[in-house]
Amino acid sequence: SGGMHSGIDIGEDVVSPYLWSRGLKQIDVLALTHAHQDHLGGLPAILENFRVGELWVGRDIQNEAYQHILAVAREHGARIVHRKQGESFDFGGVSGNILWPDNLDESKSAKNDDSLVMRLTDVSQSFLLAGDIERPSERTLLAEGQALDVNFLKVPHHGSKTSTTEPFLAAAHPAIAAISVGRDNTFSHPSPEVIERLEA
């Protein structure tokens, strides 16, 4: 979804105070899944309030909001790193793989299927952070035989019925699934169908 403006700055009013309460002043990596407003709107505040080492992005998008994020990142000394399928990383024992996007072709407008998708492993725990990918990307990841099995799934696209297909969910088979969504949102996320699939 393209997202809605709610009148509060999530980065300034929610995320920053929480991170400060945890004693954090520095962030090694800030990852932007894709350039929709509900995913990038709070980032300028985070880039301004914390020492951010790297900003991870997937495909470049030719829109003003996204270009503004890149400018703010550069202004505050964060290194912009484009990530794509096949890359891996290791941070203090947490290893990760980038599963999507499969290429870095620039796009005119942001799409849910542009989302940066990461699988993280920390000793015995594994996490799939699926951004807002929808059926086409889920199908491709399955067809490619990507490792999707995890303990924890960040459910794609706020629990929308356009995502979390049965084959994708069967491959991930998480013990815990978390849906990032606002109560009583205008999109009626999460979809009852997705909740049923998760419960099953």
N, C-alpha and C positions, 0 to 999 in steps of 0.2 A: 504494500500500500504506500501511497505517497505521504501519508502522515497528516496530522492536524496540529495547528498551533493552539496550545492550551492556555497561554497567558503567563505561564511560569517558565523559567529557564531551567530545564532538568539538570543541566551541567552545573549551574551556579547554585540552585536552590535545593537540589536533592543529592546529586553525586558528590560534589565537592565537600559539603558538610559531613557526609558519611565517611569519605576517605580521610578528612582531617580528624574525625573522631577516632579513627584507627591509627592516628599518628603518621599518616603518609604525607610526604612532601614531594616525593619523586615517583615517576611512573616510567618503567623501562620501555614498555610497548603499549601504545594505544592503537586498537584496531578498529577501523571503520569498515563495516561489512559492505555497505553500498550507499549510494548518494541520495537516499530518500530522506525527507525532512525529519521523520520520526527516528532516524538513526544518526543523523549528523547534527541536529539542532543544538545539542548540548555540548558539542566538542570545543567550540571556541573558548568557553569558560574553563574547561579542563586544561587546554593548552596554555591558557593564561595563568591559572592558579597553581599549576604543578610543573616541575621540571620533567618534561617528557623527552625520553631519549629518541624513540622512533615512532612515527605514525605509519601503520601498515594499511595499505589500500590494495584493491584489486585493479579493475579497469579504470582508466581515467575517463571522466565524464565531462562533456562540454556544457556544464551548467554553472551558473554564477555561485550558487551556494557551495557547491563542491570546490570550485576554484578558490573561494574565500577561505575554506578550511585549509587548503594547501598553503595559501599565503600566510595565514595565522601561524601554522606550524613552522614555516620557514622563519618567520619573524621572531619566534620564540626559541629557535635553535633546535627544533625537532627534525630528525632526518626522515625524509619520506622514502618509504620502502614499498615497492610494488611486489605483491606476492601472487604466485599462481601455482596451479596443480603440480605436484611432484617435488615441491620444495619441503625441506624439513628444518627443524630448529631444536635447540636444547637450552633451557634456562634453569640452572640450579637443580637438575634432576628431573625437571618436567620436560618431556620430549613432545614434539608436535609435528604434524604433517598438514600441509595445505592440500585440501582435496578439490577446491574450486576457487576461482574460475579456471577454466582449462586454457585460456589465452588472455593476453592483455590488450586486445584490440580496443582502441578508443571508441567510445559510444557517444552519440548526441545526447541521449537522455538515460537516466538511471532506470534499471529494471530489477525486479526482485531476483531474477535468475543471474544477475551479476554478482550476487553475494559471495563474500569471502567465507569459505567453510573450512573449519579447522578441527582436527581430532587431536586431543591432548592426552598424554599418559603420564601418571604420577604414581610410580611403584605399582600398586594393585588397582588403582582407580583410573578410569578412562572417561573422557568427555567429548561429546560431539556438539560443536557450536555451529549451528546450521544456517545462521542468518535468516534471510527471507526466501530461500530457494523454494521453487514450486515443482510441480510434477515433471517438467522436462529435465531439469537438472537432477532431480532424484533418480529418474529413469537412467540418465547417462551414467551417474555414479554407480548404480547397480550393474549396468551393462559392462562397465569397465572393471568390475570386481574390486572396487575400492573397499578398504577395511572400514566398515561402518559400525561394527559391534562395540558397544560401550555400556558402562554402568549408568552414565548420566547423559540425557539428551536435552539440549536447549531446542525445544520444539520449533520447527521452521515457521516463519511468517505468522507469528502470534496466534497459532492454532487455527489459521484459516483453512477452509475446506479445499483450497488450491494446493495444499501441501500435506505432508505426513501420510503418504499413501500406504496402503497395507504392506506392499513388498518392501518399501523403505523401512517401515517400522519393524517388520519381521527381521530385516538384516541388522538393524541397530539393536533391537531387543533390550532396551534400557531397563534398569531397576527403578530409576527415577527419571521423570520427564518434567521439565519446568517450562511454563508458558509465560513469556514476557508480554503482559497485556494490561490495559487499564480497565477498571471496573466500568460497566455500562457504556462501553465505547461505541461510537457511531457505526463501526463495521460489524458489530455483533460477534466479535471474536471473543473466546474461541468457539469454533463450530461444534455443535453437539455431536456431529459425526466423528470429528477428531477425538473428542473426549471418549466416545464409545470405543473407538479403535484403541486408544491408550489403555482404557480399563480392561479391554479384552486381552 
